[in-house]
Amino acid sequence: MTNSKKYLVLFTLFFLCFNFSLTAKPFESTYKPLPSINVLIKNANIYDGEGNELLQTDLLIKDGKIEAIGK
């Protein structure tokens, strides 16, 4: 087999493999989030984004979001 035929065969195989990889569908996600629970953190030192601090404060988290801050 000549060099040009080898390159042609290699290019054809590469092109076919590349083409099939583009058309393949990815696997569907099997991720299922865990049910959320309410969390109360007591006597926490909390610092907000503006640099303020709340010392020995309670923090309530419901459904993954901050629900309440205070005693």
Phi and psi in degrees as a GROMACS rama.xvg file:
@    title "Ramachandran Plot"
@    xaxis  label "Phi"
@    yaxis  label "Psi"
@TYPE xy
-79.2474  166.251  THR-2
-61.1829  -40.0426  ASN-3
-65.4912  -36.7093  SER-4
-68.9317  -38.7841  LYS-5
-60.7219  -45.6221  LYS-6
-65.2282  -37.5568  TYR-7
-64.8128  -42.9522  LEU-8
-65.3996  -45.2947  VAL-9
-62.0698  -43.1264  LEU-10
-63.6746  -41.733  PHE-11
-63.7046  -44.7621  THR-12
-63.229  -43.1492  LEU-13
-61.8266  -44.5236  PHE-14
-62.7286  -42.6328  PHE-15
-65.3872  -44.2205  LEU-16
-64.0855  -42.3721  CYS-17
-64.7544  -41.2952  PHE-18
-65.0073  -42.0526  ASN-19
-67.3149  -34.5438  PHE-20
-69.083  -28.4718  SER-21
-75.5253  -30.6802  LEU-22
-89.7954  -9.42934  THR-23
-70.5377  138.531  ALA-24
-89.0557  137.164  LYS-25
-71.0908  160.112  PRO-26
-66.4891  145.666  PHE-27
-73.9757  143.521  GLU-28
-67.8048  140.755  SER-29
-110.758  13.4778  THR-30
-68.8985  129.968  TYR-31
-130.701  117.621  LYS-32
-66.8666  146.572  PRO-33
-71.9297  149.161  LEU-34
-64.1629  137.825  PRO-35
-81.1384  151.104  SER-36
-122.625  158.761  ILE-37
-79.9579  136.732  ASN-38
-125.654  129.77  VAL-39
-116.652  118.97  LEU-40
-103.945  119.103  ILE-41
-100.957  147.308  LYS-42
55.1474  45.1344  ASN-43
-92.4397  150.613  ALA-44
-96.0751  115.322  ASN-45
-112.143  132.143  ILE-46
-119.495  125.03  TYR-47
-90.0012  -179.081  ASP-48
-70.385  -12.8801  GLY-49
-99.1633  3.39629  GLU-50
93.0361  1.1407  GLY-51
-74.915  150.98  ASN-52
-127.238  140.792  GLU-53
-118.727  114.055  LEU-54
-94.9284  140.729  LEU-55
48.3626  55.9924  GLN-56
-114.441  149.469  THR-57
-89.9037  146.273  ASP-58
-131.187  122.541  LEU-59
-107.222  127.168  LEU-60
-116.913  121.941  ILE-61
-124.533  135.074  LYS-62
51.8717  36.1254  ASP-63
78.407  7.11615  GLY-64
-127.093  151.623  LYS-65
-69.8187  120.621  ILE-66
-96.0766  -41.5348  GLU-67
-153.916  149.419  ALA-68
-130.576  130.111  ILE-69
150.048  -178.366  GLY-70
